[in-house]
Amino acid sequence: MSATLSEEHERELRKIFDDYDKGGSGDIDIDELRDIAEDLGEPLSEIELQYLAKELDTDESGSISWTEFIAWWKLPF
């Protein structure tokens, strides 16, 4: 069962995603993912970063789409 997000929370996450998608590609790369974690006060080791990127990048494209990003946030923890 997936978690639900309020519309407001989803809008906030979209703003974060778009703010860190510096190239405007519609995807975030591993460096942008690192920046998000650091700015949220959760700096990651290189191993943690690689693990998180692999977990989010479900289509193994090498970058994280909005769909992959929001799907991860909806996972129950």
N, C-alpha and C positions, 0 to 999 in steps of 0.2 A: 504494500500500500504506500503510495507516495504522499509526502507531506504537501499541504496546500500553503500557498503564500497569498497574503492579501494583495490586492491590486496596488496599493501604495508601496508595499515591500518590493513587489516585482518592478515597479517603476524606478525605485531607488537602485535596485540591482542593475537595471538597464542603463541608468545614468552612469553608474560605476563602470560597467562594461564599456560603454561608449567613450567615457573619459580616458580610459586606459588603452583603448584601441587607437593608439597615436597615429597610425598610418591610415586610419579610416577604411581598413580592409574588410571590416565585418567580422574579423577574427582577432583573438589575442594570441600572442606568441608567448614563449616561456619567459622572456625578459619582462613582458608586460604583466604576466602572472606573478612574477617575483615582486614587481613594483606594487601590485595590489596587496599582496601578503604583507610586505614591509609597511605600507601605509596604513594597514589595518592593525599594526602593532604585533604582527605574527611573522617575523622574519624566518625564512626556511633555510635549512642547510641545502646544499646542492642535491643530496640524496632525497630529501623530503620534497624538494621542488620537482625533481624528475618523477617521483612517485605520483605527486598530485597532478602533474601535467598528463601523465599516462592515464590516470584515473578519469580525468575530465575529457580527454581527447578520445572519445569512444570510436570515432571513425578512423583513427590513426592517420590523420592528415598532416600532423605536425603542428597544428594550431587548434585553438578552441573556439568554436562558433558560439553565438548567442544561445542556440538551442542546446548545445552541450553544457554550457555554463549554467543556464537556468535549470536544466534537468538535474545537475549535481546538487544545486541548492534545494531542490525539492525532495532529495533523498532523505529518508528518516535517519537520524543519527542516534 
